[in-house]
């Protein structure tokens, strides 16, 4: 399960740079990227808008 989770994060979340050194900072940044991705997908599907993702 952990391997598929890592692969999903690498393929779908475009995190170019981690802004913190601690595990908590990286964890928070990945969660924010995941939330942003989900919001964009939801907006795209609800409004039939072509988004740059």
Phi, psi and omega in degrees: 000322182294326180292317179292327177294316178297318181296319179298315180297317180293323184279324189253330181261123183265079177262107184273328184213137174268130187268357179230164181260335185279160178297324180294321179294317179293317179300316180295319181293322177294319178297319178296320177295320179294317179296317179298317179300315180295320178296319178294319178297318180295316179296317181297317183286326181285324188250001180051048181252139177275113180254155177275094178232000000 
